[in-house]
Amino acid sequence: MSMTQTPPEAIIQVRGLRNQFGTHVVHDGLDLDVYRGEILGVVGGSGTGKSVLLRTIAGLQTPAEGTITVFGNDLRKMDQTARARIETRWGVMFQDGALFSSLTVRENVEVPMQAIPGLDPTTARALADLKISMVGLPYLAGDKYPSELSGGMRKRAGLARALALDPEIVFLDEPTAGLDPIGAAAFDELIRGLSRSLGLTVFLVTHDLDTLHAICDRIAVLSDRRVLVTGTMQDMLTVDDPWVHDYFHGPRARAALAAQENNTGKDEI
Amino acid sequence: MPSDLSTEIDIIPQSGSTSVVMGGHVTIYTVADIQRRLTGLQDGADVELDLSDVTRLDTAGAWMVMTLKDRVEATGARFAVLGTRPETDSLLASVAQSMPKPETTPQTPATLSDVIERIGRGVAGGVMFVLDLVGYFGLFLSRLARAALHPREFRLTSLVHHCEEVGYRAVPIVALMSFLIGVVLAFQGASQLRQFGAEVFVVDLIAVSILRELGILLTSIIVAGRTASAFTAAIGSMKMREEIDAMRTLGLDPAMILFVPRILALLLMLPILGLIANMAGLFGGALMSWIELGISPEMFRTRLIEGTDVSHLMVGLIKAPVFALIIGVVGCHAGMQVESNAESLGRQTSKAVVTAIFAVIVADALFSIFFAQIGL
């Protein structure tokens, strides 16, 4: 990658990452930088290890080789306590929210707050209510159990829990998968709004071309066990690689691009 | 983080207004402490909050600012925030916009009629459940009759597969369990009967209790645990993944394809398992009688043939098909009740086992009464 000249602060640095399951190599020599405050979209065909990459950076998967540096600390060389302290500085939203099914939404959001010394239950509850409201859920949703919520609401609740401690990085695994177009657009808007107002760095794995167009500052394409190319949407349109070309020039991509141009046009008027 | 636990707050009272100067980190780690320190703030005075020395402000800090604002403005005084940077302003604005507005759902106290209604619903639910099971039994019978009339629709391969799963693979556990029960009976019987010098009657004790009751009852309980749960899990996971609906749209009958081979396999295999259990139990009893009481295998055999009527064996084995039907129908029924989430699969599976074991024991009790009445 030619991203080395005058780099902005790389909050996550992945170097020479290798992941394999048995003899199946998912990543080999993968390099990736994520800069502070940006929204990075990771795309790739099915089975190229997008989710595995997310899980590896979030520490849920031990890589076979390579270094992962987050906030300037090498994750693999850290002890348990330092590791736990780093982990409060990021949040992960799983595909279906991964809420604890035996707890209400509010209790789910309060779970990470229990680690904070001296935070009284009333304040924790009020802050949980604030987070629930910030992700666009109605107040009464806090009293509900995950099984009583729709898929979109569960994703929002999962995001509220990921944001409970005001992390600097959030990892989102397919945030708009399974949502209807209106819900998906609203979720995109929510992510962008939160990212701007909270100064979040967002690492999101997606298949949704609308999401890529609407909110991603930069896109990283996974292919052939590594990051093939990174850049803005405009850069992607000029890449020669056949897969990247098909991905960003297919009929769906053109429709998404047209929709985005329409939108920006309207905004300017 | 512990390093964040530093906030400086200066409360400077002036004429008619109070100036609050904050510095350092105003985050979720410090917000409880800040709130404690602000409780001393005088009510009714205007407040100016100076955030220019704040190095980090998160949503919890912004929430604290907004609650302070609400508190001050509620007394009719004015509140102002000074020294903010643009990003702080946008954070404060977005938090202000989404400050939760508590709503409560009206709660009515539970009255006597609610309690009665709950009891009524419970009873009606129980009755419906039993009727549902009877419905599934009828479905099985009708499909079985259909299979007899149209043998082409019947899946023989599936039946053989389930016979292997239900019967053949259960042999070791059933035989071992029954052997140990025989050992226990001989041991316990011996120590009691020895007091009367009636050791030899331990043979009758073992034979009657195993052949009449324990052999088949304990086999059924093991099979209920093993097989009812397996039926529920298999059919339930198909239900969960909409495979059952797919079958229907393809013109395939789930009852014919899924229920008939399973229940029929159980119907064929449970008597065989019961017989194996009987033999293993007698073997265990004979072995223990020999070791503990010195009753030789020959004597055990003679005593068994002379003293135990074959009707005991019949009484035991005649129950097997009934237990098989109960276990099979309960397992298949529970599988069909699974909804599209994993929790309901787990719930139905454990419910199937409990229901099947309970129903088997109830049926066994009814059989005992029945056989006592007709004098067998």
Contacts between the chains, C-beta under 8 A, distances in Angstrom:
chain1	res1	chain2	res2	distance
A	85	B	1	5.9
A	88	B	1	7.2
A	101	B	343	6.4
A	113	B	28	7.1
A	116	B	28	6.1
A	116	B	29	5.9
A	118	B	32	5.0
A	118	B	33	6.5
A	119	B	28	7.0
A	119	B	31	7.5
A	119	B	32	5.0
A	120	B	32	5.6
A	123	B	31	6.4
A	123	B	32	5.5
A	123	B	35	6.7
A	126	B	63	7.0
A	126	B	67	7.6
A	126	B	100	7.5
A	127	B	28	6.8
A	127	B	31	7.8
A	127	B	59	7.6
A	127	B	60	5.5
A	127	B	63	6.1
A	129	B	100	3.9
A	129	B	102	7.4
A	130	B	59	6.6
A	130	B	63	5.2
A	130	B	95	6.9
A	130	B	98	6.8
A	130	B	99	6.8
A	130	B	100	5.8
A	131	B	59	7.4
A	132	B	100	7.0
A	133	B	98	4.3
A	133	B	99	7.0
A	133	B	100	4.4
A	134	B	59	7.1
A	134	B	94	7.2
A	134	B	95	7.5
A	134	B	98	4.6
A	139	B	100	5.4
A	139	B	101	6.2
A	139	B	102	6.3
A	139	B	103	5.0
A	140	B	103	5.8
A	140	B	105	6.7
A	143	B	105	7.8
A	147	B	341	6.6
A	147	B	343	7.0
A	163	B	59	7.8
A	165	B	28	6.1
A	166	B	27	6.9
A	166	B	28	6.3
A	166	B	58	3.8
A	166	B	59	5.5
A	166	B	60	6.8
A	193	B	94	7.1
A	196	B	90	7.1
A	197	B	90	5.0
A	197	B	91	5.4
A	197	B	93	7.7
A	197	B	94	4.2
A	198	B	58	7.7
A	198	B	59	6.7
A	198	B	91	6.7
A	199	B	87	6.4
